[in-house]
Amino acid sequence: MTWARRWGVAATLAVAWLVGHGCGGDEGGGGDGDALQETETSAVPDGTGEASPAEVDDATGGEEVDAVVPGDVTEETDAAIAETDATPAEVDAGPSTTGYPAQGLVVRVLAPGAMGVAEAIGDAVVLSGILFGDARQMTWRSGAASGVITPATYWRSEAIQLAPGDNRIEVTASDETRSVSDTIVVTYNPSFRFDEALEVRPRFLWVGTPSELVFAMKASRFATADRETMRLLRVDADGALISDEGPLRDDGRVSTSGDEIEQDGVFTLTREYACPAPGPLFFRVSVKVGDAPSYTAVSSTVRVECLERVTSASCSEHRALIDAAGEALEGGATLAAVEAQLAAEPEVAEVGRAEDGGQALWVRFEDGLLGAVVLDEPGLRGSAGAGAARLAGGGALGATTVLLASKRALVLSPRAESFGDSDEGEEVAAALGALECPRYEVAEGRALEDSEAGIDRFRGAASFGIVAIASEGEVLFGGLDVDEARRRWRHAGPQEVIWTGSPVSCGEMLQTEIACQVTSTSPGGGCPIGSTCVVTKGLASDSVTTGQGICLDENQVDLRLGNAIITNRGYAVTPSFFETWRGRGFPASLVHLGGCRTMWNGSLAASLYASGASAVTGFSGAVDSAWAKERALELFGRLGQAGADGTVGAFFVGAEDPANPGTFWRLFGASNLDLLAAGLINGDFETGSLVGWRGSGDGRAVSQFGAVQPVRGKGMGLVSSGLGFSVETGTLEQTFCVPENRTELTLSWKFMSEEFKEWCGNEKFQDRFRAELIDGSGGVRKIVEVTVDDLCAYGDGTCAACEAPQACDAACFAQDGCYWSEEIAMCEGQYNCQCGREFVGLTSSSIAFDQGGVYEVMWRESRLDVSEYAGRGPVTLRLSVEDSGDSLFDTAVLLDAIEVR
């Protein structure tokens, strides 16, 4: 008998409607679903140091390879938690806990690597991390060695000795009834560190479908290693060699090695792989270090998942079963009856109840996909339950102010229609958009509601400085088979989940590989609905994408990895979802999780914090929707009324939901995160990314460009007329406010072009670099505007035809017709030819573009008096390169040391 027929006679059964005062259900209900199911877990069952497929990052940042050496342990190990190393502020007099107040236990290693892998250059390491819940003891184990850690919200270990190569270290927290663990693999290379983690695009392959993978390793700062000896290794789960895949090259030969730009410090190798069966592939890089004696250093391992496609038929079957179960619950069936019926279905492998008496069921299907059935309760943001224990909640105070690294804001209201007047999304978006200093760029200029707040929008959350979500939440999968839990998630106990606005559209499941091309006019690359273009030949940075690639069905990826679950109200996501799609990490973000139980055991907060968020707010239990809205507006609605203190802690006041005793509004992380800092962000590009900037075309962050090094530090920006695979001219923009005590904007730039020297004096081929400041009324102040001719010498190219040229030198000294223009802050004058007004010398470059023959100028510094903007409204700095006459001869401009002082 089908599910529909079984429940078609539900009206004849003596079933009772389940009524509760929480997020939907009977008070004290749940019975056997209340028990926590954590057991002693290993985040890395395969021994790689990666807790789940989610931990592989296609653009992992430098924070993943911060090493700790003796003598430096305090400085480097505590970096990840320095802002929050304090006791959480108490909100309510409740039982004390060793970790952050939570149900159950969650432990997470943050340093020296938050994603389960790290590298060290010394023979000892100190681990540090976070703890949720009341652990009675904490220990670490590495091989035969072990030790004790003092339980605390922000904990740290003693110095742990390392052996050369991979060191698997497990941290375990225990109370009287359960143990939870997290694992990190620290790769020790004496006195040598790889710049960043190995990057792989794409990170997911489909069984039976050959696909091209691009491997890239940044190696610009290898001082003691021979970069020409770098090789890609395929290894097993323990890091042991399976095969040598060949050398990585920085040769700019896109057709062979796949490398985009010669001598930019990025070494690349392209290989095609076919997965015969589901399971991970592991890769790492080796390089020869030192001269006499020398040794071979190896990077941390990176994981690529081989996945089976989810067929439309199997998806439809699962969805029909889940929908029917939901209808039965809404029709008055008891939770126990629906649970029993689900357990009897042949396609169901496991079924269990939500934690804390929540009126929801979770399902694991025989094919590994996950599902959930939730009972809707008007006016609430999830399901009700027994009520949480009275645990204090609050934020941690740090010693120094933490700054948001992005002024982009994302406001998501996936349940706006259901919540009605109690949904805060529109008002939160309006409050953020109304601010002048700082000027927040709200995605789409408004709250994204219902289906607009789809799972794809959740995937992009890691690029925003503020993320505010008003949705439903629940805690599921506490009883999931331990081996299944270990395979899927870093934390193997109950998972806090939150709902997106996406329906489960089984008919859109992509079953074949489709090529795509991303351009400024086709940002989606032409991929079908439900899939995204992953660039394999071109530029794929954290904020700019252009080039050729394949369409990746990310919904299928998330279903297979346990990041997304099929429910009777569309897709919901688990904590590992945010780790999978973290990119280079959240930019020190504030994430508000406005749903039931989003801060129940800390599994969501731990994943977000480890993924780069600085502060996370949420609710510890079932929450009244109207009260949740009040708390969100208390946080975001008062930003425009703030005084000198713009930190999260100035707006967050922990409170208990009067309608649901035991439910607290909680803040985890840096309560000293400043939401009102309005100055320029990432002007030196030291993040290794374009975080803080809006980019289009070929704009990127680099650490080396040929022999050119940054003015200072280790990063610089670049805009070009289209290098490598890119054919789009580059622009970078940032809107900020000039502080009251600042008077000058400075900018360092270096112009490099293939149009030197043969096209000097040719009016047709004149690539141009502009740097300009735009005020709120649209007025433009030039900082720099130079063309190829401006930088040529009079003896170059057709400039040699100029008769008796009159040149203005850099200092504007007494040349006829030359004068200093205060308006544009540069020399102006009348010339009898086009060439030389900014000539300071041209040298042959060490780097070659497509056509070769690149010349460059020295680093130049330009300045602009900005005192008229100080303490006033926002201004926008725009940096751009314009291509003139052709797209064959390329121009690139390097940027660094941009600051307002």
C-alpha positions in Angstrom: 0.0 0.0 0.0 1.4 3.4 -0.9 1.9 6.1 1.7 -0.9 8.2 0.3 -3.3 5.3 0.5 -2.2 4.5 4.0 -2.8 8.0 5.2 -5.9 8.6 3.0 -7.9 7.1 5.8 -6.3 9.2 8.5 -9.6 10.8 9.4 -10.9 7.4 10.6 -8.0 7.1 13.0 -8.3 8.5 16.5 -5.4 10.9 16.1 -5.0 14.1 18.1 -3.7 17.5 17.0 -0.5 18.3 18.7 -0.6 21.7 20.2 2.3 23.4 21.9 3.6 26.8 23.0 7.0 26.6 21.5 7.9 26.2 17.8 4.9 23.8 17.3 4.2 20.6 19.3 3.3 19.2 22.7 5.0 20.6 25.7 7.3 18.1 27.1 6.8 15.9 24.0 9.4 14.0 22.1 10.0 11.2 24.6 12.9 9.1 23.4 13.9 11.9 21.0 15.1 14.0 23.8 18.3 12.1 24.5 21.5 13.4 23.0 23.2 10.9 20.8 26.8 12.0 20.8 29.5 9.3 21.1 33.2 9.5 20.9 33.8 10.7 17.4 36.6 11.3 15.0 36.2 14.2 12.7 38.5 12.4 10.3 37.7 8.7 9.9 40.0 8.5 6.9 43.0 10.0 8.7 43.5 12.9 6.3 42.8 15.7 8.8 39.7 16.6 6.9 36.5 16.0 8.8 34.2 15.7 5.9 34.0 16.5 2.2 33.1 20.0 3.3 36.5 20.8 4.5 38.1 21.1 1.0 38.2 24.7 0.0 38.7 25.8 -3.7 40.3 29.0 -2.6 41.6 28.4 0.9 43.2 31.4 2.5 46.5 31.7 4.4 44.8 31.3 7.7 44.7 27.6 7.0 48.5 27.2 7.0 49.4 29.4 9.9 52.1 27.5 11.7 53.3 27.6 15.3 56.9 27.2 16.4 58.5 27.2 19.8 58.8 30.7 21.1 55.9 31.9 18.9 53.1 29.8 20.3 51.3 32.5 22.1 51.4 35.0 19.2 50.4 32.6 16.4 48.2 30.1 18.1 45.9 32.6 19.8 45.5 34.7 16.6 42.2 33.0 15.7 40.6 33.7 19.0 42.5 36.7 20.4 39.4 39.0 20.0 37.2 36.7 22.1 39.5 35.3 24.7 37.2 36.1 27.7 34.4 34.6 29.7 31.0 34.9 28.0 28.9 37.8 29.5 26.2 36.4 31.7 22.6 37.1 30.7 20.7 35.0 33.2 21.7 33.3 36.4 21.8 29.7 35.3 24.1 26.7 35.9 27.7 27.4 35.1 29.4 25.5 32.3 33.0 25.0 31.4 32.3 25.9 27.7 29.8 28.3 26.1 26.3 27.6 27.4 24.8 24.8 25.2 22.9 21.6 25.2 25.3 18.6 24.7 28.9 19.1 23.7 30.6 20.6 20.6 34.4 21.0 20.3 36.3 22.6 17.5 40.0 23.1 16.7 40.6 26.6 15.3 44.3 27.1 15.3 46.7 26.4 13.6 44.0 25.5 11.1 40.2 25.7 11.3 39.4 23.3 8.5 41.2 20.2 9.9 44.6 20.7 8.2 47.5 22.9 8.9 51.3 23.2 8.3 54.0 23.9 10.8 57.6 25.0 10.4 58.7 24.2 13.9 58.8 20.9 15.8 56.0 21.8 18.3 52.5 23.2 18.0 49.9 24.6 20.3 46.3 23.9 19.5 43.5 26.3 20.4 39.8 26.3 19.7 36.3 26.6 21.1 34.0 24.5 23.3 30.2 24.5 23.6 28.7 22.7 26.6 29.8 21.5 30.0 32.8 19.3 29.5 34.3 17.7 32.6 37.6 16.9 30.9 39.4 17.6 27.7 42.4 15.6 26.3 44.6 15.6 23.2 46.2 12.6 21.6 48.9 12.3 18.8 50.1 8.9 18.2 51.3 7.5 21.5 51.6 10.9 23.1 48.6 12.5 25.0 47.9 15.3 27.4 45.2 17.2 29.2 43.5 20.5 28.2 41.6 22.7 30.6 38.0 22.9 29.4 37.0 26.5 28.5 34.9 28.3 25.9 38.2 29.4 24.3 40.8 26.7 25.1 44.4 26.0 24.3 46.6 23.0 24.6 50.2 22.7 25.9 53.0 22.5 23.3 52.7 19.2 21.3 55.8 17.8 19.7 55.7 17.0 16.0 57.5 14.5 13.8 58.4 15.5 10.2 55.4 14.8 7.9 51.8 14.4 8.9 50.8 14.5 12.6 47.2 13.5 13.4 46.1 15.2 16.6 42.7 14.4 18.1 41.0 16.6 20.8 38.3 15.1 22.9 35.8 16.7 25.3 33.8 14.5 27.6 31.1 14.8 30.3 29.5 12.1 32.4 27.6 10.5 29.5 29.2 11.3 26.2 32.4 12.3 24.3 32.9 14.4 21.2 36.1 14.9 19.2 37.7 17.0 16.6 40.9 16.2 14.6 43.5 18.2 12.9 46.4 16.9 10.8 49.5 19.1 11.1 52.1 18.7 8.4 55.6 19.5 9.7 58.2 20.7 7.2 61.2 22.0 9.1 61.7 25.7 8.4 59.5 25.8 5.3 55.9 26.8 4.7 53.8 26.7 1.6 52.2 30.1 0.8 48.7 28.8 0.8 46.7 25.5 0.5 46.6 23.7 -2.9 43.6 25.0 -4.9 41.5 22.6 -7.0 38.7 23.4 -9.4 36.2 21.8 -9.4 36.3 20.0 -6.1 33.6 17.6 -7.1 33.5 14.9 -9.8 30.7 12.6 -10.9 31.1 8.9 -11.1 31.5 7.8 -14.8 32.0 11.3 -16.1 35.6 12.3 -17.0 36.3 15.9 -16.0 39.3 18.2 -16.1 40.7 19.4 -12.8 42.9 22.5 -12.4 45.4 22.4 -9.6 47.1 25.7 -8.6 49.6 26.5 -5.8 50.7 30.0 -4.9 54.5 29.9 -4.4 55.6 33.6 -4.7 57.3 33.6 -1.3 59.3 30.4 -1.5 62.6 31.7 -0.2 64.3 28.3 0.5 62.6 26.0 -2.0 63.3 25.3 -5.7 59.9 26.2 -7.2 60.7 24.4 -10.4 60.7 21.1 -8.5 57.1 21.4 -7.4 55.1 18.3 -8.3 51.5 17.2 -7.8 51.1 13.9 -5.9 48.1 11.8 -5.6 48.0 10.2 -2.2 45.8 7.9 -0.1 43.7 8.8 2.9 46.8 8.7 5.2 48.8 10.9 2.9 51.0 8.1 1.4 52.0 8.3 -2.2 49.9 6.6 -4.9 51.2 8.4 -8.0 53.3 11.3 -9.1 51.0 13.4 -11.4 53.6 15.6 -12.8 55.2 19.1 -12.4 53.3 22.3 -11.7 54.4 25.2 -14.0 54.3 28.9 -13.9 54.8 29.3 -17.6 51.7 30.9 -19.0 51.1 28.1 -21.4 47.3 27.7 -21.1 47.1 25.0 -23.7 49.5 22.6 -21.9 50.0 23.3 -18.2 46.8 25.3 -17.9 48.8 28.1 -16.3 47.2 31.5 -17.0 50.0 34.1 -16.5 53.8 33.5 -16.6 55.8 34.3 -13.5 52.8 35.4 -11.4 53.9 33.0 -8.6 50.9 30.7 -9.3 52.0 27.2 -10.4 49.4 25.2 -12.3 48.7 21.7 -13.6 45.7 20.4 -15.5 44.7 16.8 -15.5 41.6 14.8 -16.5 40.2 12.3 -14.0 37.3 9.8 -14.1 35.8 8.4 -10.9 35.0 4.7 -11.2 33.1 4.7 -7.8 32.0 7.1 -5.1 34.7 8.2 -2.7 37.4 10.8 -2.2 40.6 11.5 -4.1 43.5 13.0 -2.2 46.2 15.3 -3.6 49.2 17.3 -2.2 52.2 19.1 -3.6 55.9 18.3 -3.0 58.9 20.6 -3.4 62.6 20.4 -2.9 63.8 22.6 0.0 67.4 23.7 0.8 70.7 22.9 -1.0 73.0 20.9 1.1 71.5 18.9 2.6 68.0 19.2 1.0 64.8 17.5 1.7 61.3 17.2 0.1 58.5 19.2 1.8 54.9 18.2 1.3 51.8 20.3 1.6 48.6 19.5 3.5 46.3 17.2 1.6 43.3 18.4 -0.4 40.2 16.3 -1.0 38.2 15.9 -4.2 34.9 14.1 -3.9 33.7 11.6 -6.4 29.9 11.6 -6.1 27.0 9.7 -7.7 24.4 11.8 -9.3 21.0 12.1 -7.7 18.5 11.0 -10.3 15.2 12.9 -10.7 13.3 9.7 -10.1 14.9 8.9 -6.7 14.6 12.6 -5.6 10.9 12.6 -6.6 10.3 9.4 -4.6 12.0 10.8 -1.5 10.1 14.1 -1.8 6.7 12.4 -2.2 7.4 10.3 0.9 8.4 13.4 2.9 5.5 15.5 1.7 3.0 12.8 2.5 4.5 12.5 6.0 4.1 16.3 6.4 0.5 16.2 5.3 -0.2 13.4 7.8 1.3 15.5 10.6 -0.6 18.6 9.6 -3.8 16.4 9.4 -3.4 15.4 13.0 -1.4 12.2 13.0 0.8 11.7 16.1 4.6 12.1 15.7 5.0 8.4 16.9 2.6 7.2 14.2 4.3 9.0 11.4 7.7 7.9 12.7 6.6 4.3 12.7 5.2 4.6 9.2 8.4 6.1 7.8 10.5 3.4 9.5 8.4 0.8 7.6 9.1 2.3 4.2 11.7 0.2 2.2 13.5 3.3 1.0 14.2 4.5 4.6 17.3 3.3 6.3 17.0 5.3 9.6 14.4 7.6 11.2 14.6 9.7 14.4 13.1 12.6 16.2 14.3 16.2 16.7 16.2 17.0 19.9 14.6 18.8 22.8 11.1 17.4 22.1 10.9 19.3 18.8 8.0 18.2 16.6 10.0 17.1 13.7 11.4 13.8 12.3 14.6 13.2 10.4 15.2 10.4 7.8 18.2 8.8 6.2 17.3 7.1 2.9 18.9 3.9 1.7 20.8 5.9 -1.0 22.3 8.1 1.7 20.2 11.3 1.1 18.7 13.0 4.2 15.3 14.3 4.8 13.1 15.9 7.5 9.4 16.4 8.3 8.5 19.4 10.4 5.1 20.4 11.9 4.2 24.0 11.1 3.2 26.1 14.0 1.9 29.6 13.2 3.8 32.4 15.0 6.9 30.3 15.7 10.2 29.7 13.9 10.5 25.9 14.0 8.9 23.3 16.2 8.1 23.4 19.9 9.5 21.1 22.5 10.1 20.5 26.2 11.9 23.8 26.7 15.6 24.2 27.1 17.4 24.2 30.4 18.0 27.6 31.9 21.5 28.3 30.6 23.1 31.7 30.5 24.0 33.1 27.1 26.0 36.0 25.9 29.0 37.3 24.0 32.6 37.4 24.8 34.5 40.6 25.3 37.9 41.1 23.7 40.8 43.5 24.3 40.8 45.1 20.8 38.2 46.1 18.3 37.5 43.7 15.5 36.6 45.3 12.1 34.3 43.9 9.5 36.2 43.1 6.3 33.3 43.8 4.0 30.5 46.3 3.9 28.3 44.1 1.9 25.1 42.9 3.6 22.8 39.9 2.8 19.3 39.9 4.3 17.4 36.6 3.8 13.7 36.0 4.7 12.9 32.5 3.4 9.7 32.3 5.4 8.5 35.9 4.9 5.0 34.8 3.7 4.6 32.4 6.6 5.9 34.8 9.2 3.9 37.7 7.9 4.2 40.8 10.1 6.6 39.1 12.4 9.3 38.8 9.6 12.0 41.4 10.1 13.8 41.2 6.8 12.4 44.2 5.1 13.1 46.4 8.2 16.6 45.1 8.7 17.5 45.7 5.0 16.0 49.2 5.2 18.0 50.0 8.4 21.3 48.9 6.9 20.6 50.6 3.6 19.8 53.9 5.3 23.2 54.2 6.9 25.6 56.7 5.3 28.8 56.0 7.2 29.4 53.2 6.9 27.6 52.7 3.6 26.4 49.1 3.5 25.7 47.6 0.1 22.6 45.5 0.7 22.2 42.7 -1.9 19.6 43.7 -4.4 18.9 46.7 -2.2 16.3 44.9 -0.1 15.4 41.7 1.8 15.3 38.6 -0.3 12.0 36.9 0.5 10.6 33.3 0.2 12.0 31.7 -3.0 14.3 34.6 -3.6 16.1 33.6 -0.5 17.0 30.2 -2.1 19.8 27.8 -1.3 22.0 29.5 -3.9 21.8 32.8 -1.9 22.9 30.9 1.2 25.9 29.5 -0.7 27.0 33.1 -1.4 26.8 34.2 2.2 30.5 33.9 2.9 31.2 37.1 0.8 29.2 39.3 3.0 30.1 41.3 6.1 26.6 41.1 7.6 24.3 38.2 7.1 20.8 38.4 8.6 18.5 35.3 8.3 14.9 35.2 9.5 13.9 31.6 9.1 12.9 28.4 10.8 15.4 26.2 12.6 15.6 22.8 14.2 18.0 20.3 15.7 18.1 17.0 13.9 20.1 13.8 13.3 21.2 13.2 17.0 20.7 9.5 16.6 22.1 9.1 13.1 24.4 6.1 12.7 27.8 7.1 14.0 29.7 6.0 10.9 27.3 8.0 8.7 27.7 11.0 11.0 31.5 10.8 10.9 31.5 10.6 7.2 29.3 13.6 6.7 30.2 16.2 9.4 32.9 17.6 11.6 30.6 17.3 14.6 28.9 13.8 14.7 26.2 14.7 17.2 22.9 16.6 16.7 22.9 19.2 13.9 21.3 22.6 14.0 19.7 23.2 10.7 18.1 26.2 9.1 15.6 26.5 6.2 16.2 28.1 2.9 13.5 29.4 0.5 14.2 26.8 -2.2 11.7 24.2 -3.1 13.1 20.7 -3.9 12.9 20.7 -7.7 13.7 17.2 -8.6 13.2 17.7 -12.3 16.1 20.1 -12.5 18.7 17.6 -11.3 21.5 17.8 -14.0 22.4 14.3 -15.3 25.1 15.2 -17.9 28.1 17.5 -18.0 27.5 20.8 -19.8 30.2 23.4 -20.8 29.7 27.0 -19.9 31.3 30.4 -20.4 31.2 33.3 -17.8 31.4 36.9 -19.0 30.2 40.2 -17.8 27.1 39.9 -19.9 26.5 36.2 -19.0 27.5 35.9 -15.3 25.7 32.5 -15.0 27.6 31.1 -18.0 24.5 29.8 -19.6 24.1 26.9 -17.1 20.6 25.4 -16.6 18.6 26.5 -13.5 19.9 24.9 -10.4 23.5 24.7 -11.5 26.5 27.1 -11.5 29.4 27.6 -13.9 32.7 26.5 -12.2 35.5 28.1 -14.2 38.4 25.8 -15.1 40.0 28.0 -17.8 40.0 31.5 -16.6 39.9 33.8 -13.5 38.0 32.4 -10.5 38.7 34.6 -7.5 36.5 35.3 -4.5 34.7 38.2 -6.1 35.5 38.0 -9.9 34.8 35.1 -12.2 35.3 35.0 -15.9 36.2 32.2 -18.3 35.2 28.7 -19.5 34.2 25.8 -17.3 31.5 23.2 -16.5 28.1 23.5 -15.0 28.0 22.1 -11.5 24.7 21.0 -10.0 25.4 22.2 -6.4 22.1 21.0 -5.1 23.2 17.4 -5.9 26.6 18.1 -4.3 24.9 19.3 -1.1 22.5 16.4 -1.0 25.3 13.8 -1.4 27.5 15.5 1.3 24.8 15.9 3.9 24.9 19.7 3.6 21.3 19.9 2.4 18.2 17.9 3.3 14.8 17.3 1.6 12.0 18.5 3.8 8.2 19.2 3.5 9.1 22.9 3.3 11.9 22.8 0.8 15.7 22.6 1.3 17.2 23.0 4.8 20.9 23.2 5.4 23.2 21.8 8.0 26.3 23.4 9.6 28.7 21.7 7.1 27.0 23.6 4.3 28.6 26.8 5.3 32.1 25.2 5.5 31.7 23.7 2.0 30.9 27.1 0.5 33.1 29.3 2.6 35.4 30.3 -0.2 38.3 32.2 1.4 36.3 32.6 4.5 33.7 34.9 5.9 35.2 38.5 6.1 35.1 38.7 9.9 31.3 38.8 9.5 28.3 39.1 11.8 25.8 36.3 11.2 22.3 36.5 12.7 20.4 33.2 12.8 16.8 34.2 13.4 15.3 30.8 13.9 14.4 28.2 16.7 17.4 26.4 18.2 20.0 28.1 16.0 22.2 28.4 19.2 21.0 25.1 20.9 24.3 23.2 20.9 26.6 25.5 19.0 27.0 23.3 15.9 26.0 26.1 13.5 28.0 28.8 15.4 31.1 26.6 15.5 31.0 26.0 11.7 30.4 29.7 11.0 33.1 30.9 13.4 35.6 28.4 12.0 34.7 29.6 8.5 35.7 33.2 9.3 32.6 34.8 11.0 33.6 36.9 14.0 30.2 36.9 15.8 27.1 34.8 15.6 23.7 35.4 17.2 20.8 33.0 17.5 18.2 31.5 19.8 18.8 28.6 22.3 15.4 27.1 22.0 11.9 27.5 20.6 11.3 31.2 19.9 8.2 33.3 19.3 8.4 34.9 15.9 7.4 38.4 17.0 9.9 38.4 19.9 12.6 37.2 17.5 11.8 40.1 15.2 12.1 42.6 18.1 15.6 41.2 18.9 16.8 41.5 15.3 15.6 45.1 15.1 17.2 45.8 18.5 20.5 44.8 16.9 20.2 46.2 13.4 17.6 48.9 13.7 19.6 51.0 16.2 22.8 51.2 14.2 21.9 54.6 12.8 21.4 55.9 16.4 24.8 54.7 17.7 27.3 57.0 19.3 31.0 56.4 19.4 30.7 52.7 20.2 29.5 50.8 17.2 30.4 47.3 18.4 27.9 44.4 18.4 28.1 44.4 22.2 26.6 47.9 22.3 23.4 46.7 20.6 23.1 43.1 21.8 21.3 42.7 25.1 20.8 39.0 25.9 17.2 38.2 26.9 14.8 35.4 27.6 11.7 34.8 25.5 8.8 35.4 27.8 6.6 33.1 25.8 9.2 30.3 25.9 11.0 30.1 29.2 14.5 28.8 28.8 15.0 30.2 25.3 17.7 32.9 25.2 18.9 35.2 22.6 22.7 34.5 22.5 25.8 36.0 21.0 28.9 34.0 20.4 32.2 35.4 19.4 33.5 39.0 19.3 31.1 41.3 20.9 33.8 43.9 20.1 33.1 43.5 16.4 32.7 47.1 15.1 29.7 47.5 12.8 30.1 51.2 12.3 33.8 51.5 11.2 33.5 53.3 7.8 37.0 53.6 6.5 38.8 52.0 3.5 39.1 48.2 3.7 42.0 46.0 2.4 43.8 48.9 0.7 47.0 46.9 0.8 45.5 43.6 -0.4 47.2 41.8 2.4 44.2 39.4 2.7 45.3 37.8 -0.6 41.9 38.5 -1.9 39.6 41.3 -3.1 37.5 41.3 0.0 36.1 44.8 0.6 36.3 45.6 -3.1 33.7 45.3 -5.9 35.3 43.9 -9.0 34.4 43.4 -12.6 36.4 42.1 -15.5 40.0 41.3 -14.8 40.5 42.5 -11.3 42.4 40.3 -8.8 44.8 40.1 -5.9 48.3 38.8 -6.4 51.4 38.4 -4.3 53.9 38.4 -7.2 53.9 39.5 -10.8 57.1 38.5 -12.5 59.9 40.0 -10.5 57.7 42.7 -9.2 57.1 42.6 -5.4 54.5 44.6 -3.4 55.4 48.1 -2.2 55.1 46.7 1.3 53.8 43.5 2.8 52.9 40.5 0.7 49.9 41.5 -1.4 48.9 43.8 -4.2 45.9 44.4 -6.5 45.8 44.2 -10.2 43.5 45.5 -12.9 44.1 44.8 -16.6 42.7 45.0 -20.1 42.3 41.2 -20.0 45.1 38.8 -19.2 45.3 35.1 -19.7 41.8 33.7 -20.2 40.1 36.9 -19.4 38.9 39.3 -22.1 37.2 41.7 -19.8 38.8 45.0 -18.9 39.2 45.3 -15.1 37.7 47.7 -12.6 37.9 47.7 -8.8 35.6 49.9 -6.6 35.1 50.6 -3.0 32.7 53.0 -1.2 33.9 54.3 2.2 33.9 57.4 4.4 36.9 59.6 5.1 37.4 59.9 8.9 37.3 63.4 10.4 41.0 63.5 11.1 42.2 62.4 7.7 43.3 64.7 4.9 45.0 62.7 2.1 44.5 59.6 0.0 47.6 57.9 -1.3 47.9 55.3 -4.0 50.9 53.3 -5.4 50.6 52.0 -8.9 52.8 50.4 -11.6 51.8 50.5 -15.3 52.9 47.5 -17.4 52.0 47.1 -21.1 52.7 45.3 -24.3 51.9 48.5 -26.2 55.3 49.9 -25.1 57.4 50.9 -27.1 56.3 50.2 -30.7 52.9 51.9 -30.3 54.1 55.0 -28.5 52.7 58.0 -30.4 50.0 56.0 -32.2 46.7 57.5 -31.3 44.8 54.3 -32.0 46.5 52.1 -29.3 46.3 54.0 -26.1 45.3 51.8 -23.1 44.5 54.0 -20.1 44.6 53.7 -16.3 42.3 55.8 -14.2 42.0 56.3 -10.5 39.3 58.6 -9.4 37.2 59.6 -6.3 33.5 60.0 -6.8 31.4 61.9 -4.2 27.8 61.3 -3.2 26.5 63.8 -5.8 28.5 62.2 -8.7 31.3 64.7 -8.7 34.6 63.2 -9.9 38.1 64.0 -8.7 41.0 62.6 -10.7 43.8 60.9 -8.7 45.6 59.4 -11.7 44.8 59.4 -15.5 47.6 58.1 -17.7 47.8 56.6 -21.2 50.5 54.7 -22.9 51.8 57.9 -24.6 51.9 59.7 -21.3 54.5 57.2 -20.0 56.5 56.9 -23.3 59.9 58.5 -23.9 60.3 60.8 -26.9 62.6 58.3 -28.6 60.2 55.4 -28.4 58.1 54.2 -31.3 56.5 56.9 -33.4 57.2 59.4 -30.6 60.6 59.8 -32.2 58.8 61.8 -34.9 58.0 64.6 -32.5 59.9 67.8 -33.3 61.4 69.7 -30.4 59.2 68.1 -27.8 58.3 70.0 -24.7 58.0 67.6 -21.8 56.7 68.2 -18.3 58.9 66.2 -15.9 57.5 64.5 -12.8 58.2 67.5 -10.5 56.8 70.0 -13.1 60.0 72.0 -13.2 59.9 75.2 -15.3 59.2 73.7 -18.6 57.5 76.0 -21.1 53.8 75.4 -21.0 53.9 73.2 -17.8 52.1 74.0 -14.6 50.8 72.1 -11.6 47.1 71.5 -11.6 45.6 71.4 -8.1 42.4 70.0 -9.5 43.9 66.7 -10.8 47.1 66.8 -8.7 49.5 66.4 -11.6 51.4 68.3 -14.2 49.4 69.9 -17.0 50.4 71.9 -20.0 50.4 72.4 -23.8 52.4 69.9 -25.8 53.4 69.8 -29.4 53.1 66.0 -29.4 51.3 63.3 -27.4 54.2 61.7 -25.7 56.1 62.0 -22.5 54.1 64.1 -20.1 54.5 61.5 -17.3 57.7 59.8 -18.5 59.9 58.7 -15.7 61.6 55.8 -17.4 60.6 52.4 -19.0 62.3 49.1 -18.3 61.9 45.8 -19.9 59.7 43.6 -17.7 60.5 40.1 -16.4 57.0 39.0 -17.2 55.5 38.2 -20.6 51.8 38.6 -21.6 50.3 37.0 -24.8 52.5 38.9 -27.3 55.6 39.5 -25.2 57.6 42.7 -25.2 56.3 44.0 -21.9 57.7 47.3 -20.5 56.9 48.8 -17.1 57.3 52.0 -15.2 58.7 52.2 -11.6 56.2 52.1 -8.7 54.6 55.6 -8.6 52.7 57.2 -5.8 49.8 59.6 -6.4 48.0 61.7 -3.8 44.8 63.5 -3.5 43.7 66.0 -0.8 40.5 64.6 0.7 40.0 67.0 3.5 36.8 68.3 2.0 35.3 64.9 2.4 36.5 64.3 5.9 33.7 63.5 8.4 31.1 63.8 5.6 29.2 61.4 3.4 30.5 58.4 1.5 32.9 58.5 -1.5 33.7 55.8 -4.0 37.3 55.0 -5.2 37.3 53.6 -8.7 40.4 52.0 -10.3 40.1 50.9 -13.9 42.0 50.0 -17.0 40.5 50.8 -20.4 41.5 49.0 -23.6 41.9 51.2 -26.7 42.1 50.1 -30.3 42.6 46.3 -29.8 42.4 43.4 -27.4 45.6 41.9 -28.6 48.2 43.9 -26.7 47.5 43.8 -23.0 48.0 46.3 -20.2 48.1 45.6 -16.5 48.3 48.0 -13.6 49.5 46.9 -10.2 48.1 48.6 -7.1 49.2 48.8 -3.5 49.4 50.8 -0.3 46.1 52.6 -0.8 45.3 54.5 2.3 43.6 57.5 3.7 45.8 59.4 6.2 
